[in-house]
Amino acid sequence: MMRSLWIAKTGLDAMQSNLDTISNNLANVSTTAFKRVRPIFEDLMYQNLREPGLISSNGNFVPAGLQAGNGSHIASTMRVNTAGAMVHSDNPFDLAISGNGFFMLQTGPNSVGYTRAGNFMRDSTGNIVNSNGQQLLDSSGGTVNIPSTATTIEIASDGKVSYYTSNTLVPNILPSPIAIRTFVNPTGLSSSGAGIYTETLSSGSPQAGTAGQNGFGAITQYYTEQSNVNVAEELVTLIAAQRAYEITAKSVTASDQMLQKLGQM
């Protein structure tokens, strides 16, 4: 069988995965705090028909070897963690992080997730939660609870939460500010869907700190972070990926035509 058929097959698989990645980016252009993903391509292992550096029959070193390529594949997908645009809202529980950092969410009885999607709300018990009911955590690991009697709610840039009630002139301040965490390698976080990421060995352990200090992003109330997907850029990349797929498919056609010629002899 001609090697070109199998090489073209790997190229088609890689281009299909590339198209899937681009389609996912475009599908999430309106998803709060979504981070676009970029595929990383690699060539496959080469078949050495003649090693470079061998000694020829006349005693000289061969200046270049003879290596046959075996195609390409997508080795990984890298999440681009640049910040998206900030959009104003009238919801006091909408929060955005200006800079590095993630909010902490209670995703299970003994599990914690991290997110930059700050489109929060308050549940029936007063806890601040996301759209899936997962609770926002403070720096002590507890929930951020605001009673139903609160009339005015203020969240400072350092995560401190205060509120007034109808019969108080002095604000009530929650004992612990909203937690914020950073990672040495945020690209190494594992995406769990719904804008939530989980810690992995590649991301490193979460680093605790105070919002707005020592490299941690500040928390901004009444704002949410939008997706960092650039539609025009993704469409150009989509067209290029489509053309690459078509050209690779023509390699299959050319190899098939050559085999037909051989079969007719």
N, C-alpha and C positions, 0 to 999 in steps of 0.2 A: 504494500500500500504506500502511496506517495506520502512523504513526510509533510508536505504542504497542506494536505487535508486536515491532519491532526493539529498542525500549528494554527491554521485558520479557525479550527473549532475552539481552541483556547482563547483566541482573540474575540470570537463571537460571545463566548461566555463572559469574558471580562467587560466587553462593551455593553452587554445586557445588564450586568451588575451596575455599571456606570450609569446607564439610563434609569435603573431603578432608584439609585441614590439621588439623581437629579430630580426625578419625579417626586420623591419623598420631600425634598427641599421645597419644591414649588407647592406641594399640597399643604405644607405647614407655614406658608407665608403669612398667615393671619394668626398663628398660634403664639400665645403669649410667651415671650422669652425663649422661643425656639432657637437653637443654634444649628446653622447649616453644617452639613457633613461633606467632606471632600475625600474621594477614594484615592488610595495610594497604589500605583501600579508597579509591578516588578516583572522582570523577565524570568522565565523558568530556567532550570538547570540546563547547561549546554552539554552536548555530546562532543567529546574531544576525539576527533578523527586523527589529529596529529598535534601533540603537545608543543606549545611554544618553548624554545630553548633547546630542542633536540639537536644533535650533531648529525649533519648530512653526510652523504657518502664521500664527499671531498674533504671532510674534516672541519667544516665551518658550522657555526651555530645557525640554526634556522631562525631568521629574524621574526617570523610570525607563524603561529600555528594554524590549524584548520579546525574550527569549531562550528558545529551546526546547532543553531538555536532551536528551542522547542516551544516557543510561544510566550505568552504572558498570562498574568493573573492579577487579581486585586489582592494585595497582601493585607491591607487593613483600611479602615475608614477613620479619618481624623475629624474630630469635631472642632469647628472654628469658634472659639469662645469670645469673639469680639462682641462688645455691647450693642444691643439694638437701640432704636430710638425710644425716647421717653414720651408717653402719651398721658395727658392730664385727664383726670376723672373727678367725679363728685362723691365717690365712695371713700369714706375715711379709712377703710380697711385695705384699700389698694396701696401696695407698697412696692417700691423699686430700689434696687441696690445700684448706687453710682460708684462703680469700681469693682474690685475683686470681692468675691464672697457668695455664699449661698445661705438661704434660709433653711432651718431644720424642721422636719416634719415627723410626727409619730405615725409611721406607716403600718405598724403592727404592734402586738403586745411587747415584743422585744426587738423591734427593728426600727431604724431611723433612716429617713431619706433626705435628700438635699435638693433644693430647687431655687430657681431665680424667678419663677412665675409667682408674682406677688398679688394675684387677683384673689384676695381673701374675703371672707364674710364671717358673720357670727352665727353660731348654732343656737339651739334652744336653751342650752345651759350657759351661754355667754362665752364659750371658748371660740377663739379665732381659728377658722378652719379654711381649707381650700374647697374647691367644688366637689371633691370626692369625700369630704368629711374628715380628712386627715388633719390633725391638730398641729398648729404652729407652736414651737417650743421656745422657751426662754433660756437664758444662759445657765440656769440651774437644772435644766432638763424637765422642768414642769410646763404645764400648758399656760398660754396667755389668756387669762379670763377677765372679761369686762362685764360687770353686772348689767342687767336690763334697765336699771334706773339711771345709767349714764346718759347725760345729755350732750356733752361736748367731749370728744376724744382727741387727744393730741399724741402723736408719735414723733419723738425727736430723732435727729439724725444719728444719734448714738444708740437708738433702739429703746430708750426709756419711754414707757407708756404711762400717760396720766389722763385723768378724766374728771369731769365735774358732774354733780348730780343737781337736781332742782333745788335742794336745800343746803348746798355747801358753797362757800365762797373761796375756800382753799382747795386746790386740786388734790385728788387722791392719786398717789404714784405707786405703781406696781413694784414689788420688791426687787424683781430681776428684769433686766432689759431683754428685748428680743435677741435670740442667739443668732450669731453669724459665724460661718466657718469658711475657711479657705483650704485649698489643697495645693501641694507642690506641683502636681501634674493633673489639672482638671480634665485634660483630654482622656486620662485613664479611667475616669468614672464610667460606670456601667449604666446605660439608660434603661429605665424600667417602664417608660411610657408615661404619659400624662405630665411630662415636664419634670419628672423626678429621677434623680440619679442616686446610685448607691456606691459606697466605697469599695475599692478593689486594691489588690497589692500594687497595681501599676499607678494608681492615683496617690498612694500614700495615705497616712492617717490624717483626719481632719484637724486643722489648726484653729484653736479657739482664740478669740480676741474681741475687741470692742469696735463696733461699727464706727467708721470715720477716723480711726486711729491706727497708727503703725501699719499702714498699707491695706487695711480693711476698708471696703467700700462703705460709704455713708448710706443710711436708709432715708428715702424720700417718700413722704406721705402724699396721697392723692395722685400718685403716678404709677403706671405699670410699664414694664419694659416690653417692647415689641420684638418680633422675630428679626434676626439679622440677615435674612435672606434678601439678596438683591435680585429682583425679578429679571431685570434686563441682563444681568450677568449670567443668571441661570439659563435664560433662553438662548443666549449665545453658546454657552457650554452644551446645552441640549442639542443644538444644531450640529456642533462639531462632533459630538458623540454619535449622532445619527449618521453623519457622513462617514465616520470611521467604521461604523457597523456595516454600512453599505459596501465600502471598499473591501473590508474583510470578507464579506459574503461573495464578492466577485472573485476572490482568491479561490474559494471553493468551486465556483463555476469554471474558472480557468483550469483547475486541476482535474475536474470532471471531464472537460473537453479533451484534455491530453490523454486521459485514460480511455476515452472513446476512440481516439485515433489509434492508440495501441491495440485496442480490441479489434479494430478493423483490418489490422495487418495479417 
